[in-house]
C-alpha cells in the first residue's frame, strides 16, 4: 500500500492503543495467569474468594 493511500487515515484503536498484528498476537498469547482475584473484584463478579469479607 502506498503512503498516499494511507494519508489521513485514522488507525484503528482500542483504549487509545493502535491495533496492529503485534498487539493482537500479544493479546491472544496472554493467558491471564498474572491476574489476581481481589476481594472487591470477587464481590463484583459474585465469585467466591478466600479473602472475601462476607459482604454481598
Backbone as a chain_set.jsonl record, in Angstrom:
{"seq": "XXXXXXXXXXXXXXXXXXXXXXXXXXXXXXXXXXXXXXXXXXXXXXXXXXXXXXXX", "coords": {"N": [[0.855, -1.174, 0.0], [0.579, 2.201, -0.79], [2.088, 5.23, 0.549], [0.548, 7.447, -0.013], [-2.082, 6.505, -0.198], [-2.591, 5.905, 2.422], [-2.565, 8.3, 3.679], [-3.94, 10.532, 5.995], [-5.543, 8.636, 7.101], [-7.119, 7.29, 9.928], [-5.798, 5.27, 12.378], [-7.061, 2.106, 13.541], [-8.101, 1.832, 16.898], [-8.006, 0.67, 20.287], [-8.94, 1.548, 23.412], [-7.208, 3.724, 23.108], [-4.897, 2.577, 22.148], [-3.08, 1.703, 19.322], [-4.25, -0.767, 17.07], [-2.498, -3.392, 15.99], [-0.974, -6.1, 14.139], [0.874, -7.145, 15.901], [-0.041, -6.308, 18.462], [-2.447, -7.654, 18.579], [-1.605, -10.337, 18.415], [-0.13, -10.454, 20.787], [-2.159, -10.066, 22.686], [-3.713, -12.345, 22.26], [-1.912, -14.281, 23.055], [-1.709, -13.903, 25.763], [-2.523, -15.481, 28.665], [-3.765, -14.691, 30.952], [-2.77, -15.442, 33.394], [-1.39, -13.847, 35.156], [-3.209, -12.302, 36.47], [-4.96, -11.224, 39.398], [-7.457, -12.264, 41.644], [-9.114, -10.161, 43.488], [-10.67, -9.332, 46.66], [-12.65, -7.186, 46.383], [-13.091, -7.361, 43.584], [-13.968, -9.999, 43.396], [-16.386, -9.806, 44.811], [-17.74, -8.077, 43.067], [-17.931, -9.653, 40.781], [-19.44, -11.626, 41.805], [-18.263, -13.992, 42.766], [-16.812, -16.668, 44.663], [-14.237, -16.064, 47.108], [-11.191, -16.512, 48.78], [-10.372, -14.542, 50.577], [-12.621, -13.049, 50.961], [-14.892, -10.825, 52.551], [-17.44, -11.419, 53.371], [-19.424, -9.653, 52.654], [-22.246, -8.938, 50.547]], "CA": [[0.0, 0.0, 0.0], [1.419, 3.392, -0.869], [1.892, 6.244, 1.583], [-0.515, 8.36, -0.431], [-3.395, 5.94, 0.111], [-2.721, 5.871, 3.883], [-2.563, 9.678, 4.181], [-5.181, 10.967, 6.612], [-6.285, 7.503, 7.66], [-7.011, 7.154, 11.38], [-5.633, 3.837, 12.681], [-7.992, 1.502, 14.491], [-7.555, 1.858, 18.25], [-8.792, 0.185, 21.42], [-8.445, 2.254, 24.601], [-6.111, 4.607, 22.733], [-3.731, 1.814, 21.685], [-3.27, 1.258, 17.941], [-4.387, -2.207, 16.888], [-1.6, -3.917, 14.963], [-0.889, -7.556, 14.241], [1.649, -7.448, 17.112], [-0.866, -6.168, 19.669], [-3.44, -8.734, 18.557], [-0.899, -11.574, 18.767], [0.189, -10.377, 22.212], [-3.391, -10.267, 23.455], [-4.114, -13.743, 22.138], [-0.941, -15.109, 23.765], [-1.833, -13.663, 27.205], [-3.494, -16.413, 29.241], [-4.367, -14.103, 32.143], [-2.251, -16.067, 34.613], [-0.87, -12.828, 36.062], [-4.303, -11.569, 37.104], [-5.28, -11.614, 40.773], [-8.852, -12.055, 42.021], [-9.153, -9.469, 44.772], [-11.975, -9.407, 47.319], [-13.639, -6.319, 45.728], [-13.429, -7.9, 42.273], [-14.762, -11.203, 43.64], [-17.749, -9.353, 45.126], [-18.33, -7.509, 41.845], [-18.213, -10.769, 39.882], [-20.234, -12.593, 42.575], [-17.492, -15.232, 42.795], [-16.192, -16.909, 45.966], [-12.843, -15.638, 47.237], [-10.679, -16.916, 50.092], [-10.26, -13.38, 51.452], [-13.868, -12.275, 50.931], [-15.28, -10.409, 53.897], [-18.815, -11.8, 53.647], [-20.416, -8.707, 52.135], [-22.822, -9.381, 49.262]], "C": [[0.899, 1.234, 0.0], [1.118, 4.353, 0.267], [0.726, 7.153, 1.251], [-1.885, 7.809, -0.062], [-3.641, 5.872, 1.616], [-2.852, 7.27, 4.483], [-3.936, 10.052, 4.746], [-5.999, 9.852, 7.224], [-6.051, 7.434, 9.162], [-6.882, 5.67, 11.693], [-6.691, 3.356, 13.667], [-7.336, 1.488, 15.861], [-8.545, 1.248, 19.23], [-8.166, 0.796, 22.653], [-7.215, 3.097, 24.281], [-4.864, 3.906, 22.225], [-3.989, 1.369, 20.247], [-3.319, -0.269, 17.852], [-3.517, -2.617, 15.705], [-1.579, -5.429, 15.092], [-0.123, -7.956, 15.501], [0.817, -7.342, 18.374], [-1.915, -7.266, 19.729], [-2.785, -10.05, 18.958], [-0.552, -11.595, 20.25], [-1.027, -10.632, 23.076], [-3.836, -11.724, 23.407], [-3.18, -14.665, 22.916], [-1.068, -14.975, 25.281], [-2.915, -14.571, 27.777], [-4.136, -15.886, 30.522], [-3.824, -14.648, 33.449], [-1.708, -15.051, 35.612], [-1.952, -12.05, 36.789], [-4.577, -12.108, 38.5], [-6.752, -11.317, 41.04], [-8.865, -11.453, 43.416], [-10.55, -9.585, 45.365], [-12.99, -8.465, 46.669], [-14.055, -6.833, 44.347], [-14.287, -9.15, 42.423], [-16.206, -10.833, 43.971], [-18.456, -8.859, 43.87], [-18.749, -8.61, 40.873], [-19.107, -11.825, 40.521], [-19.596, -13.979, 42.539], [-16.9, -15.424, 44.181], [-14.715, -16.508, 45.957], [-12.383, -15.956, 48.651], [-10.611, -15.75, 51.064], [-11.522, -12.542, 51.507], [-14.338, -12.002, 52.35], [-16.751, -10.675, 54.205], [-19.864, -10.823, 53.148], [-20.96, -9.212, 50.805], [-22.253, -8.621, 48.083]], "O": [[1.885, 1.28, 0.736], [0.047, 4.309, 0.872], [-0.004, 7.582, 2.145], [-2.763, 8.569, 0.347], [-4.792, 5.789, 2.043], [-3.207, 7.417, 5.653], [-4.957, 9.91, 4.073], [-7.051, 10.108, 7.811], [-4.91, 7.512, 9.619], [-7.752, 4.884, 11.319], [-7.154, 4.114, 14.52], [-6.153, 1.17, 15.983], [-9.758, 1.304, 19.03], [-6.982, 0.586, 22.915], [-6.287, 3.177, 25.086], [-3.873, 4.563, 21.904], [-5.004, 0.728, 19.974], [-2.525, -0.965, 18.484], [-3.776, -2.231, 14.564], [-2.114, -5.977, 16.055], [-0.424, -8.983, 16.108], [0.94, -8.18, 19.268], [-2.24, -7.757, 20.81], [-3.346, -10.8, 19.757], [-0.667, -12.633, 20.9], [-0.942, -11.334, 24.084], [-4.287, -12.269, 24.414], [-3.607, -15.719, 23.387], [-0.587, -15.838, 26.015], [-4.086, -14.448, 27.419], [-4.968, -16.57, 31.117], [-4.366, -14.346, 34.512], [-1.577, -15.362, 36.795], [-1.644, -11.218, 37.643], [-4.44, -13.306, 38.751], [-7.241, -10.24, 40.699], [-8.651, -12.153, 44.406], [-11.505, -9.9, 44.655], [-14.114, -8.896, 46.415], [-15.227, -6.753, 43.98], [-15.233, -9.344, 41.66], [-17.141, -11.463, 43.478], [-19.621, -9.179, 43.634], [-19.79, -8.513, 40.223], [-19.49, -12.799, 39.874], [-20.263, -14.99, 42.319], [-16.52, -14.444, 44.822], [-14.038, -16.602, 44.934], [-13.106, -15.699, 49.613], [-10.776, -15.949, 52.267], [-11.503, -11.434, 52.044], [-14.199, -12.845, 53.237], [-17.256, -10.192, 55.218], [-21.059, -11.113, 53.204], [-20.238, -9.836, 50.027], [-22.635, -8.876, 46.941]]}, "num_chains": 1, "name": "protein.A"}
